């Protein structure tokens, strides 16, 4: 453009008094051309970049200048994807400033400060966990209370991983039980694990880190710790050290360790490496070499076989999990009413309206696979499925509850004291206690574990 074209109309008659400058550089030109100085020059890098990351204020800054300079000279964008994030505010949603005294220093969050008011040092992993927990598409909040919450979540996750490790102290990969031989509860646990691995991979690829945080938190603390690991304690602590039911459970724990450290490593690298360095057995890679560090591992491949659990089986386990939750409500009422202390002092009665579900539950109750039996899942001593239910029977049950399920229909729950006496080893109540001369205070299962001459396996729940 000429000088005359650049001037406002009232100055154009004096265009000869002005000179067009050609050495003025846009303030964003230097950073906007960084792709040429970095991506095209440095060994190991490639053009375009996988990702450009900056705050929302860079839409008309770095992002735009990079795009314009790159398209002008190469004909394409310098990035494959762009992520913009909001600003970091304090817990009240206020902008951080020294005058307000609300600035959060990352170094103090990690290492702690000299002033007690600065709070403890949480370590880098807790700060990284906070970063993963927020939806960065908007402004994000951070402060002492939020960091304490992150620390609590971190400790719970670490506790779950510690439980997995401690119960693999005598484990070797050669002990693994084939999938088809695992109890249904173990197959369902692997089904849940693979769904988590698959979903987390999708969220990493789409940069949805806060969803990863939510999935890991729910899976490790709720699905795994509050259900599967809670139920598994009986097999791990009470069964024989080399028993089939213990080995099947350890098979599942080993798979959870292997997958969990890999999916948390990008967010919690120190925790993942800490777990890996304390693994009580050697993990070999495909070429037979020992995996020394967690980041030598490949991302877990999705096991389609574990994901192929039939739909009706998945639905049945949904019913069981809902049933367990409702049973726990009635057990808590019985505990409050001083009928029982431990849940092992209870016997649970169930009446399910849907005949098919009722039959499946009855099969589970009397099945030969001890790990799948309902009383193990409920952590009670006995469970009885009632085919019919009448007022006289209900009147004899001190604590009851009911709910409606879309699949099972109307479900009635009753709780009484368990039959029999308490086994001093496993604390389960059973009529078998007192029937063995050598060990009169043990149930049949514990007798088989401690006695040199094991008895035949006993099926049933009473």
RAPE-V876282 format. One record per residue. RES is the residue in one small letter. SS is DSSP state (H for helix, E for strand, C for the rest). PSI is psi in radians with two decimals (* if undefined). D_CENTER is the distance of its C-alpha to the mean C-alpha in whole Angstrom. Layout:
((RES;SS;PSI;D_CENTER) (RES;SS;PSI;D_CENTER))
This chain:
((x;C;2.52;61) (x;C;2.91;65) (x;H;-0.73;65) (x;H;-0.67;67) (x;H;-0.53;64) (x;H;-0.41;62) (x;C;2.62;64) (x;C;2.75;64) (x;H;-0.69;67) (x;H;-0.22;69) (x;H;-0.09;69) (x;H;-0.48;69) (x;H;-0.30;73) (x;H;0.45;73) (x;H;-0.53;70) (x;H;-0.29;73) (x;H;-0.17;72) (x;C;2.67;68) (x;C;2.28;66) (x;C;2.15;63) (x;C;2.47;61) (x;C;0.13;59) (x;C;0.34;57) (x;C;2.22;55) (x;C;2.35;51) (x;C;2.45;48) (x;C;-0.43;46) (x;C;0.05;43) (x;H;-0.73;45) (x;H;-0.87;44) (x;H;-0.53;40) (x;H;-0.31;40) (x;C;0.22;42) (x;H;-0.47;39) (x;H;-0.62;38) (x;H;-0.65;41) (x;H;-0.43;41) (x;H;-1.08;38) (x;C;-0.63;37) (x;C;-0.12;40) (x;C;-0.59;41) (x;C;2.37;38) (x;C;2.40;38) (x;C;-0.19;34) (x;C;2.80;34) (x;C;2.73;35) (x;C;2.32;36) (x;C;2.95;34) (x;E;2.64;31) (x;E;-0.64;28) (x;E;2.40;27) (x;E;2.31;29) (x;E;2.16;27) (x;E;3.10;29) (x;E;2.96;29) (x;H;-0.33;31) (x;H;-0.14;34) (x;H;0.08;34) (x;C;-0.69;35) (x;C;0.23;39) (x;C;-1.89;38) (x;H;-0.78;37) (x;H;-0.82;35) (x;H;-0.79;39) (x;H;-0.64;41) (x;H;-0.74;39) (x;H;-0.78;39) (x;H;-0.80;43) (x;H;-0.65;44) (x;H;-0.80;42) (x;H;-0.64;43) (x;H;-0.58;46) (x;H;-0.45;47) (x;H;-0.33;44) (x;C;0.09;44) (x;C;2.85;40) (x;C;2.63;37) (x;C;0.02;36) (x;E;2.65;32) (x;E;-0.59;30) (x;E;2.72;28) (x;E;2.32;28) (x;E;2.26;25) (x;E;2.52;27) (x;E;2.79;25) (x;C;-2.94;26) (x;C;2.70;28) (x;E;2.13;26) (x;E;2.94;28) (x;C;-3.12;28) (x;C;-0.39;26) (x;C;0.03;29) (x;C;0.26;29) (x;C;2.59;32) (x;E;2.43;33) (x;C;2.41;32) (x;C;2.64;36) (x;C;-0.61;38) (x;C;-0.58;40) (x;C;-0.28;37) (x;C;0.47;36) (x;C;0.31;32) (x;C;2.29;31) (x;C;1.98;28) (x;C;2.07;29) (x;H;-0.63;26) (x;H;-0.68;28) (x;H;-0.66;28) (x;H;-0.71;24) (x;H;-0.87;24) (x;H;-0.18;27) (x;C;2.85;28) (x;C;2.98;31) (x;C;-0.54;35) (x;C;2.23;35) (x;H;-0.49;33) (x;H;-0.33;32) (x;H;-0.31;30) (x;C;3.03;28) (x;C;2.86;26) (x;C;2.15;25) (x;C;-0.25;21) (x;C;2.81;21) (x;H;-0.59;20) (x;H;-0.66;16) (x;H;-0.69;16) (x;H;-0.72;18) (x;H;-0.64;16) (x;H;-0.71;13) (x;H;-0.78;15) (x;H;-0.73;17) (x;H;-0.37;14) (x;H;-0.31;13) (x;C;2.61;17) (x;C;1.73;18) (x;C;-0.10;21) (x;C;-0.25;23) (x;C;-3.10;25) (x;C;2.55;25) (x;E;2.65;23) (x;E;2.53;23) (x;C;2.56;23) (x;C;-3.13;24) (x;H;-0.79;24) (x;H;-0.74;23) (x;H;-0.71;20) (x;H;-0.62;19) (x;H;-0.70;19) (x;H;-0.73;16) (x;H;-0.68;15) (x;H;-0.69;16) (x;H;-0.76;15) (x;H;-0.72;11) (x;H;-0.77;11) (x;H;-0.67;13) (x;H;-0.73;11) (x;H;-0.75;8) (x;H;-0.66;11) (x;H;-0.69;12) (x;H;-0.78;10) (x;H;-0.62;11) (x;H;-0.70;14) (x;H;-0.78;14) (x;H;-0.83;13) (x;H;-0.81;16) (x;H;-0.46;19) (x;C;0.18;19) (x;C;0.32;19) (x;C;-0.47;22) (x;C;0.43;25) (x;C;2.51;23) (x;C;2.50;24) (x;H;-0.46;23) (x;H;-0.31;27) (x;H;-0.12;25) (x;C;2.37;23) (x;C;2.32;24) (x;C;2.58;24) (x;H;-0.78;22) (x;H;-0.31;25) (x;H;-0.07;25) (x;C;2.57;22) (x;C;2.76;22) (x;H;-0.61;21) (x;H;-0.58;18) (x;H;-0.71;17) (x;H;-0.68;17) (x;H;-0.64;15) (x;H;-0.69;12) (x;H;-0.59;13) (x;H;-0.79;13) (x;H;-0.74;10) (x;H;-0.82;9) (x;H;-0.59;11) (x;H;-0.67;11) (x;H;-0.83;7) (x;H;-0.79;10) (x;H;-0.81;12) (x;H;-0.69;11) (x;H;-0.69;10) (x;H;-0.77;13) (x;H;-0.67;15) (x;H;-0.57;14) (x;H;-0.78;14) (x;H;-0.44;18) (x;C;0.17;19) (x;C;0.50;18) (x;C;1.20;15) (x;H;-0.59;13) (x;H;-0.51;13) (x;H;-0.63;11) (x;H;-0.78;9) (x;H;-0.81;8) (x;H;-0.72;8) (x;H;-0.81;5) (x;H;-0.76;3) (x;H;-0.84;5) (x;H;-0.76;5) (x;H;-0.87;3) (x;H;-0.66;4) (x;H;-0.59;7) (x;H;-1.17;8) (x;H;-0.76;8) (x;H;-1.01;8) (x;H;-0.83;9) (x;H;-0.31;12) (x;H;-1.33;12) (x;H;-0.86;12) (x;H;-0.57;13) (x;H;-0.79;15) (x;H;-0.61;17) (x;H;-0.36;17) (x;H;-0.63;19) (x;H;-0.82;22) (x;H;-0.70;22) (x;H;-0.64;21) (x;H;-0.55;24) (x;H;-0.66;27) (x;C;2.86;27) (x;C;2.60;29) (x;C;-0.50;28) (x;C;0.30;28) (x;C;2.74;28) (x;H;-0.77;27) (x;H;-0.58;24) (x;H;-0.71;23) (x;H;-0.63;23) (x;H;-0.69;21) (x;H;-0.75;18) (x;H;-0.56;18) (x;H;-0.77;18) (x;H;-0.73;15) (x;H;-0.72;14) (x;H;-0.71;15) (x;H;-0.65;14) (x;H;-0.72;10) (x;H;-0.87;12) (x;H;-0.70;13) (x;H;-0.72;11) (x;H;-0.76;8) (x;H;-0.54;11) (x;H;-0.64;12) (x;H;-0.37;9) (x;H;-0.27;9) (x;H;-0.73;13) (x;C;-0.47;14) (x;C;-0.74;13) (x;C;1.19;13) (x;H;-0.63;16) (x;H;-0.73;17) (x;H;-0.78;14) (x;H;-0.75;14) (x;H;-0.64;17) (x;H;-0.78;18) (x;H;-0.81;16) (x;H;-0.69;18) (x;H;-0.30;21) (x;C;0.20;20) (x;C;2.19;19) (x;C;0.17;22) (x;C;2.85;23) (x;C;2.39;24) (x;C;2.21;22) (x;E;2.47;25) (x;C;3.11;25) (x;C;-0.55;27) (x;C;0.08;30) (x;C;-0.12;30) (x;C;2.68;29) (x;E;2.33;27) (x;C;1.91;24) (x;C;-0.60;24) (x;C;2.64;22) (x;H;-0.56;18) (x;H;0.06;20) (x;H;-0.24;22) (x;C;2.57;19) (x;C;2.80;19) (x;C;2.42;16) (x;C;2.27;15) (x;C;2.49;17) (x;C;2.19;16) (x;C;1.82;18) (x;H;-0.51;20) (x;H;-0.72;21) (x;H;-0.51;17) (x;H;-0.16;17) (x;C;0.28;21) (x;C;2.26;20) (x;C;2.58;23) (x;H;-0.71;22) (x;H;-0.54;24) (x;H;-0.72;22) (x;H;-0.73;19) (x;H;-0.66;21) (x;H;-0.70;22) (x;H;-0.51;19) (x;H;-0.74;18) (x;H;-0.77;21) (x;H;-0.76;20) (x;H;-0.70;17) (x;H;-0.70;19) (x;H;-0.74;22) (x;H;-0.72;20) (x;H;-0.74;19) (x;H;-0.64;23) (x;H;-0.71;24) (x;H;-0.58;22) (x;H;-0.78;24) (x;H;-0.68;28) (x;H;-0.69;27) (x;H;-0.67;26) (x;H;-0.71;30) (x;H;-0.58;31) (x;H;-0.75;30) (x;H;-0.62;31) (x;C;0.13;35) (x;C;0.26;35) (x;C;-0.69;35) (x;C;2.84;32) (x;C;-1.38;31) (x;C;2.64;28) (x;H;-0.37;26) (x;H;-0.21;28) (x;H;0.03;31) (x;E;2.65;31) (x;E;2.32;32) (x;E;2.32;30) (x;E;2.41;32) (x;E;2.41;31) (x;E;2.12;33) (x;E;2.26;32) (x;C;-0.71;34) (x;C;2.11;33) (x;H;-0.71;34) (x;H;-0.79;32) (x;H;-0.71;29) (x;H;-0.74;31) (x;H;-0.73;33) (x;H;-0.74;29) (x;H;-0.66;28) (x;H;-0.68;31) (x;H;-0.70;31) (x;H;-0.67;28) (x;H;-0.66;29) (x;H;0.14;32) (x;C;2.75;30) (x;C;-0.35;31) (x;C;1.76;27) (x;H;-0.65;27) (x;H;-0.47;23) (x;H;-0.11;23) (x;C;2.51;25) (x;H;-0.64;25) (x;H;-0.47;26) (x;H;-0.73;23) (x;H;-0.64;20) (x;H;-0.21;22) (x;C;0.81;23) (x;C;3.04;26) (x;C;-0.54;29) (x;E;2.66;31) (x;E;2.34;30) (x;E;2.26;33) (x;E;2.14;33) (x;C;2.22;36) (x;C;-0.69;38) (x;C;2.80;40) (x;C;2.22;40) (x;C;2.92;43) (x;H;-0.65;44) (x;H;-0.74;45) (x;H;-0.76;42) (x;H;-0.65;40) (x;H;-0.42;42) (x;C;-0.18;42) (x;C;2.09;38) (x;C;-0.56;38) (x;E;2.20;34) (x;E;2.89;33) (x;E;2.88;31) (x;E;2.76;30) (x;E;2.96;28) (x;E;2.33;29) (x;E;2.47;26) (x;C;-0.47;27) (x;C;-0.80;27) (x;C;-0.27;28) (x;E;-2.61;30) (x;E;2.26;32) (x;E;2.25;30) (x;E;2.41;32) (x;E;2.34;30) (x;E;2.57;33) (x;E;2.26;32) (x;E;3.13;35) (x;E;2.54;35) (x;C;2.67;35) (x;C;2.67;38) (x;C;-2.86;39) (x;E;2.88;38) (x;E;2.23;36) (x;C;2.23;35) (x;C;-0.22;35) (x;C;-0.87;32) (x;C;-0.20;29) (x;C;0.09;31) (x;C;2.59;30) (x;E;2.34;34) (x;E;2.67;36) (x;C;-0.10;39) (x;C;-0.42;39) (x;C;2.28;39) (x;C;-0.02;43) (x;C;-0.05;44) (x;C;2.06;44) (x;C;-0.74;47) (x;C;-0.60;45) (x;C;1.32;42) (x;C;-0.23;43) (x;C;0.14;40) (x;C;2.67;37) (x;C;3.05;36) (x;H;-0.70;36) (x;H;-0.81;33) (x;H;-0.58;33) (x;H;-0.76;37) (x;H;-0.57;36) (x;H;-0.75;34) (x;H;-0.33;36) (x;C;2.56;40) (x;C;-0.63;41) (x;C;1.58;42) (x;C;2.47;39) (x;C;2.83;40) (x;C;2.58;39) (x;C;2.40;36) (x;C;2.15;36) (x;C;2.85;34) (x;C;-3.13;34) (x;C;-0.09;32) (x;C;*;35))
